[in-house]
Amino acid sequence: MLRLISLKTGLGQTVQAQLYSMQQRHVEDFEGFWRGILHELGQDDEFWSWAMKKRLTASDDRFEAYALEFEGLTQGLMWIETQWHRSWVNSAYRIVYIEALASAPWNRRRLEDPPYLDGVGTALLLFARRRSVALGYEGRVGLHALPTSEGFYERRNMTDYGQDPDKEDLRYFEYGRLLQP
Amino acid sequence: MNDEMLRKQYEQTGDLLDILDNPTVLEEVVRLESEFDEIGAGFPAYSRNPKPVTPAQAKAVMRKVRLQSMVLSDLAKLIQSVNLGAGTEAAIAEGRRRIRQHLAHLTDEQQAYFDALIDEDQLQPPDKPLRAQLKSVVHSLLSPSDWNAIGQAATQAIQNYWDEFIQSSKTA
């Protein structure tokens, strides 16, 4: 386990979730539990392959995969790239790029209100920023938001650089410099 | 939570994530996330065609989540109590795989117990007699051959760890 993270349950209780480098059990949670629920509820990201992301992470140093766990279940997953992506503001600067970020179906307010666990997205986003600082990228982080998530990243103070035709017209958001290396 | 607050947090503790230990910040995080249905990033297929979810579907999902959460937590505690060291992760992973297979094929009696367990959990009574039995139910849900496979997974992981140690100490 990398560390504990304070989050809230949907009932308002403060709890400690655990942040891990992605383990096989997290992939199996997605494949064996999330996927079934997503299918039942007609959600499209049942087609994502987190197993492939974990394999790439094991074979290529530039990728890192993380999971947030609480009460024995995977609550959120994030996959980042740490060496190839550059800032859209100034390409001299490297960024941590969030290749994929997802919360468990039961933590999505559209599916469960209140959700089982609140704050999963913010915690993973904050961890990406922490990795950026640790890597000497001064807190720079970029991502392509899903259409239904754009408002969330705007409210998290990321700058919107508009639609990216190279990424199926998803909007690109970036955090700028937070700290000196 | 803005960049100025994050800078201060970093100066104080050296870790941005510590800011979530601040109850006021955590409240703000929850309030902000509550304004949005989704927080996903990456591939567009994630939410291209989201379908509406009925209250009955949502309720059924939450019952499944609570059941898996209770069962897998108790399984992990059971395995961790043996103190298998480097084999713990592998043993838990194998145990989770096998317990999920059993949960998909419960007898009527087992199903009745788990249904009552979830009802008890949702009612939150002061005493939870069914929850107290769960660890032994989990134990009995796994057959001797399941436990053997869990032990073998742990043994293999320890062997792999040992082999890596021998290899790395040779080149050190």
Contacts between the chains, C-beta under 8 A, distances in Angstrom:
chain1	res1	chain2	res2	distance
A	3	B	15	7.9
A	3	B	17	6.7
A	5	B	17	5.9
A	5	B	20	5.9
A	6	B	20	4.5
A	6	B	21	5.0
A	6	B	26	5.9
A	7	B	20	7.1
A	7	B	26	7.4
A	8	B	26	6.1
A	8	B	30	5.1
A	14	B	23	7.1
A	14	B	26	6.6
A	19	B	17	8.0
A	23	B	89	6.4
A	23	B	93	7.3
A	24	B	93	5.2
A	25	B	89	7.7
A	25	B	92	6.6
A	25	B	93	4.7
A	25	B	96	5.7
A	28	B	93	7.0
A	28	B	96	6.7
A	28	B	97	6.6
A	32	B	97	7.8
A	32	B	100	5.7
A	33	B	64	7.9
A	33	B	68	6.3
A	33	B	100	7.5
A	37	B	61	5.5
A	37	B	64	7.0
A	40	B	57	6.8
A	40	B	61	7.4
A	41	B	51	6.9
A	41	B	53	5.3
A	41	B	57	6.1
A	41	B	61	7.1
A	42	B	49	7.7
A	42	B	50	7.4
A	42	B	51	3.3
A	42	B	53	7.9
A	43	B	46	8.0
A	43	B	47	7.7
A	43	B	50	6.1
A	43	B	51	7.3
A	44	B	45	4.7
A	44	B	46	6.0
A	44	B	47	6.6
A	44	B	48	5.4
A	44	B	49	5.7
A	44	B	50	7.2
A	45	B	40	7.0
A	45	B	43	7.4
A	45	B	45	6.4
A	45	B	46	4.1
A	45	B	47	7.4
A	47	B	45	5.8
A	48	B	42	7.8
A	48	B	43	6.3
A	48	B	45	7.4
A	48	B	46	7.1
A	71	B	69	4.3
A	71	B	70	7.8
A	71	B	73	5.5
A	72	B	68	7.2
A	72	B	69	5.3
A	72	B	70	7.8
A	72	B	71	7.7
A	72	B	72	3.5
A	72	B	73	3.9
A	72	B	75	7.7
A	72	B	76	5.9
A	73	B	65	6.8
A	73	B	68	6.0
A	73	B	69	5.2
A	73	B	72	6.6
A	79	B	42	7.6
A	98	B	41	5.3
A	98	B	42	7.1
A	99	B	42	5.8
A	100	B	41	6.7
A	100	B	42	3.3
A	100	B	43	6.4
A	101	B	39	7.1
A	101	B	40	6.0
A	101	B	41	4.3
A	101	B	42	6.2
A	102	B	40	5.2
A	102	B	42	7.5
A	102	B	46	6.9
A	103	B	39	5.9
A	103	B	40	7.2
A	105	B	61	6.8
A	106	B	61	5.9
A	106	B	62	6.5
A	106	B	65	4.8
A	108	B	37	6.6
A	108	B	38	6.0
A	108	B	39	7.9
A	109	B	33	7.5
A	109	B	34	6.5
A	109	B	36	7.1
A	109	B	37	5.2
A	109	B	38	8.0
A	110	B	37	3.6
A	110	B	38	6.5
A	110	B	50	6.8
A	110	B	53	7.2
A	111	B	53	5.2
A	111	B	58	6.4
A	111	B	61	7.2
A	112	B	58	5.7
A	112	B	61	7.0
A	112	B	62	6.5
A	113	B	58	8.0
A	114	B	34	7.9
A	116	B	62	7.2
A	116	B	65	6.0
A	118	B	29	7.4
A	118	B	30	4.4
A	118	B	33	5.8
A	118	B	34	7.3
A	119	B	20	7.1
A	119	B	26	6.8
A	119	B	29	4.7
A	119	B	30	5.9
A	119	B	33	6.2
A	120	B	39	7.3
A	121	B	33	6.2
A	121	B	39	3.0
A	121	B	40	8.0
A	122	B	1	7.9
A	122	B	20	7.8
A	122	B	29	4.7
A	122	B	32	7.4
A	122	B	33	6.3
A	122	B	39	7.8
A	123	B	17	7.2
A	123	B	20	6.4
A	126	B	16	5.7
A	126	B	17	5.8
A	126	B	19	7.4
A	126	B	20	7.2
A	127	B	17	6.3
A	129	B	6	7.5
A	129	B	16	5.9
A	130	B	15	6.8
A	130	B	16	4.7
A	130	B	17	5.9
A	133	B	10	7.2
A	133	B	16	6.9
A	139	B	3	7.8
A	139	B	6	7.7
A	143	B	41	4.3
A	143	B	42	7.5
A	144	B	41	6.2
A	144	B	42	6.8
A	145	B	40	8.0
A	145	B	41	5.4
A	146	B	38	6.3
A	146	B	40	4.6
A	146	B	41	6.2
A	146	B	42	7.2
A	146	B	43	7.9
A	146	B	44	6.5
A	146	B	46	4.9
A	146	B	47	4.9
A	147	B	44	7.2
A	147	B	47	6.3
A	147	B	48	8.0
A	148	B	36	7.8
A	148	B	37	5.9
A	148	B	38	4.2
A	148	B	40	7.6
A	148	B	47	4.5
A	148	B	50	7.1
A	149	B	36	6.8
A	149	B	38	4.7
A	149	B	39	5.4
A	149	B	40	5.2
A	149	B	41	6.4
A	149	B	47	7.5
A	151	B	35	7.2
A	151	B	36	5.4
A	152	B	32	7.8
A	152	B	33	7.2
A	152	B	35	7.8
A	152	B	36	4.2
A	152	B	38	7.2
A	152	B	39	5.0
A	153	B	41	7.5
A	155	B	32	5.5
A	155	B	35	6.9
A	155	B	36	7.5
A	156	B	32	7.4
A	157	B	2	6.1
A	157	B	3	7.0
A	168	B	44	4.8
A	170	B	44	5.8
A	178	B	3	5.5
A	178	B	6	6.0
A	178	B	7	6.6
A	178	B	10	7.8
A	179	B	7	6.5
A	179	B	10	6.0
